[in-house]
Amino acid sequence: DLTDCKYIMDLHLRAKKALKFPDFYGCNWSAFWDSLSMDSPINTVTVKGTKTMSKDLQPSLETIIKIFERQKERCTKYGLFFNYVIED
């Protein structure tokens, strides 16, 4: 839930908690990809609150979507399942 998210660190910490990333998660996009593709037990993600988050975070949201798309493609390639929904 990204409702009223204003800062990039807040976004990463919310993602860490929601996606069950490890304690050593590095709070950057490389670590996001690594944690999602290797460590996260989550196979379906619903993202909420994007319309209320800071406009300064729009590029970060676009990055998240690219990473989710990459994960979806990777999982499909290996016969696994991953999906995401942007719900507002």
N, C-alpha and C positions, 0 to 999 in steps of 0.2 A: 504494500500500500504506500504509494508515493504522495498521498494527499498532503498538500502544503509543504512539501519538501523544498527547501531553499538552498541547501549547500551540497556539494558533491560528496563530502564525507558522510553526511547524513544519508544520502542515497546509497552509498556503499554499505553503510552499517545496517540499513534496513534490508538490503539485498542479502547481506551475510546472514542475518537472522532468519529471514524468510526462506532462503534457499539452503539453509543448514550448511553453510560454508565452514571450513575448519577455523579454529581459533587463530591460526597463523595467516589467515587471509590477508593479502597485502593491500587491499583497497585501491586497486588500479585495474585497468581493463585487461591486462594480461593475466592478472591473478583471477579476475572474474571468469575469463574463459577457462583457465586451468581448473578452477574449483568447480565450475559447472560441468565441464566435460569429463572430469576424473573423480571428483569427490562427492558431488551432490547426489543424494538418493531421489531427488525430485524429478519427475518426468512430465509434469504438467504445471505450467506457471500461469497465474492470472495476475496481471498488472493493473492496479487501480489507482485513481487519483492523478493521472497524468495531466489533466486539464487544470488542476489547481497548483501544480508544482511550478517553481520559478521558471520563467521563460529562459533564464540563463542556463538552465539544465536541459533544454531541448536537444542540443547536440549529444548530450549523454544518453538521453532516451533513444536517440537514433542509433547510438553505439550499442546499447542494450539489445535493440531489435536486430541489429546485424549479427550480434553474437548468438542470439536465440535462433536466428535463421541458420547460422553456421552449425549450431548444435543439432538442429532438426535435420539438416542434410547429412551430418555425420551419423546420427542415429539411424536414419533411413538406410544409409549405405551398409550398416552393420546389422540390419534387421532388428533394431531397437526402436523404442518409441520416445519421442519428445514433442511437446507442443506447447504453445503459449497463446494467450489471449490478452489483448489490451481492452480493458473494460472500463468505460467511463460513463 
